[in-house]
Amino acid sequence: MNKKYHRIVFLTGAGISQESGIPTFRSETGLWNNHRVEDVATIEAFYKNPDFVHDFYNQMRKDLINKTPNPAHLALTELQKNFDGEVYIVTQNIDTLHEKANSQNILHMHGQINELVCLNCGKTHTTWGDSSSETTCPFCEREGFIKPNIVFFGEMPLYMDKIETLLKTCDLFVSIGTSGVVYPAAGFVQTAKYYGATTIEINLDMASNNFFFDKHIYGKAGLELPKFIKTLL
């Protein structure tokens, strides 16, 4: 690519983590298999049966702790280390593969599997251990207010003000492994394009909002992203 970019924003979805053995959302073999979303991923479900929801995410935490980053994650880290400009990663994924790849400037808009948030004091803390309705907050020391720091359906995604600023000020926006159907993330490309950014999609298949992208690269992220990163460097 011949154009010089100064601020790049990557949006990563389930597709980038699938190559590390993490099933995509609601896949037949996925972590959500045999569980209704209404039972494990809504705030109403959490209030109704908190221990059931805690147990679900405890198991998910165990499933994800040993997953390792793939070439796509590592390519983003390489870009951040060698690019003469700013590179941000906005991820819809709750895994920590970007962190394991030693990437920086990561915004987990849907939360992280290894974090718990206290509904009493609002503070979060990191853990790979189990949680329950009896877990005590290490900050306010209240019991019964700890929730997995996952954005449930109906809750507002995290860091939206920061993300909006990045979308308005980036000159390259790249979407990787996301279907383009879940909002607000599905609208990020439209915002970036409106404010003048070049927009590129890297995906197995055409996203539903593909007409907002200037360029499409189809294939596995682990194969296509490293090649794309080389064009930026």
ABEGO torsion letter per residue (X at the ends): XABBBABBBBBBBAAAAAAAGBBBBGBAABAABGBBAAAAABAAAAAABAAAAAAAAAAAAAAAAABBBBAAAAAAAAAAAABBEBBBBBBABABAAAAAAGBBGBBBAAEBAABBBBAAAGBBBBBABBBBAABBBAAAGBBGABBBBBBBBGBBBBGAAAAAAAAAABABBBBBGBAGABOAAAAAAAAAAAAGBBBBBBBABBBAAAAABABBBBEBAAAAAAAAAAAAX
